[in-house]
Amino acid sequence: MPGPSIPEPAVAIGDDPRQYAMLLSEVYDATMAGGRGPAKPRQVIAESWNRLLDSGIDPEHHDPPEVDRSGLDVLRESSGLMAVLADISRGLESVIADGSNILVVADARGRVLWRSGTPRVLSKADRLGFVEGADWGEPAVGTNAIGTALVSRRAVQVFSAEHFLRSHHTWTCAGAPIRDPRTGHVIGAVDVSGPAATVHPTTVALVDLVARLAESRLREVHERTLNRLRAVAAPMLARIGAPALAVDPDGWVAAVDRLPPHNRILLPHNAESGRVFIPALGACELEPLSGGWLVRPLEETADGAGADAAERTSQVTLDLRNQSAPMLAMMGPSGSWRRDISPRHAEILLVLAVHRGGRSATELAADLYGDGSRAVTVRAEMSRLRRQLVGLIAAQPYRFADGVVVDLHTPADGRGLLPASTAPAVRVIRDQRGQV
């Protein structure tokens, strides 16, 4: 009969990693050959090996992971992890400081979004295909701390021959899943990997702690977002004097008036201003807010029209007269709001205000960078902008949404229009207005 199961964690304080690696190698060889080894692998490792053996993956000959960097910026933006990247890096700085380990953050499917480390350890990772854009899920590279943590939904340390692919046996890794604190769904994983000789029993606990701190940070970011939305919506809700609520782009409720409490409502995919059906509320009118939506349930009349459906036109003012503080304001049926905008977003909104027919991602890349090949970067930036100005910016092509009237205010002297901008399109507009 096989020996006892290998205990948790992968390597304990006091263990000799070299002897332990030899034991794991014997266990691995016996298991892959269908025989009995001197011990049974840890449960999390055994379950992973069984999944992979059942799928027919050859542990001796497996193609390198697929690498697709073309949509990397969009994956990063949509992952929900950008807000905690700096916190993760700070929390694990000590682990990679000596240059032996690499820090990796992956999305919910195990695709590597970011990595950091010294050139020496990054070069070693390159040879495994452990690069940004690579798929590091279990089906792609076998048992590993990223893919296995995502499947098992727990922190995992994988040492030496616990990796399913023999080519990875010279490595050790510790990973933990990161959950969206609002839903509990796993949205990514954080991992520390390095040569097997760098294994340390406390690394997995530290990685897990940093993942939990990242979740706490995400909760704080969400609360701040709702608080900002609440501050914008409160005077508008008071002015309306009718049932309404304010929600963020994902439907999380920031404020509610004259309606039963809601935590979240289901918004239509790619919601737009105007009349929509929301399961919890019925027919509603959506109106853009800074960072979300104002939702007003409608009373149905006999002919099916909303009895108090508002005029859907929104008046947007893009004010670029103050060189240091570009600003956007909106006047809608239920009130008004304003917000400061970044220089980059000011450039984009200026281009869209001038080109009302819209601009493709490639055209905007040429407008902003003079390089149409940077469309992926533009898509990521537009994703951020559209979440800030929900309902005001449409896509395919990018443009001000239908029903949005834009009033553009620029300096009297066109040469003062976003003077720090080097975007080609802004230079053209500046020159045109400077000649008037």
Buried (B, 14 or more C-beta within 10 A) or exposed (E): EBEEBBEEBBBEEEBEBEEBBEBBBBBBEBBBEEEEBEBBBBEBBBBBBEBBBEEEBBBEEBEBBEBEEEBBBBBBBBBBBBBBBEBBBEBBEEBBEEBBBBBBBBBBBBBBBBBBBBEEBBEBBEEBBBBBBBBBBBBBBBBBBBBBBBBBEEBBBBBBBBBBBBBBBBBBBBBBBBBBBBEEEBBBBBBBBBEBEBBBBEBBBBBBBBBBBBBEBBEEBBEEBBEBBBEBBBEBBEEBEBBBBBBBBBBBBBBBBEBEEBEBBEBEEEBBBBBBEBEBBEBBBBBBBBBBBBBBBBEEEEEEEBEEBBEBEBEBBBBBEEEEEBBBBBBBBBBBBBBEBEBBBBBBBBBBBBBEEBBBBBBBBBBBBEEBEBBBBBBBBBBBBBBBBBBBBBBEBBBBBEBBEBEBEBBEEBEBBBEEBEBBBBBEBBEEBEEE
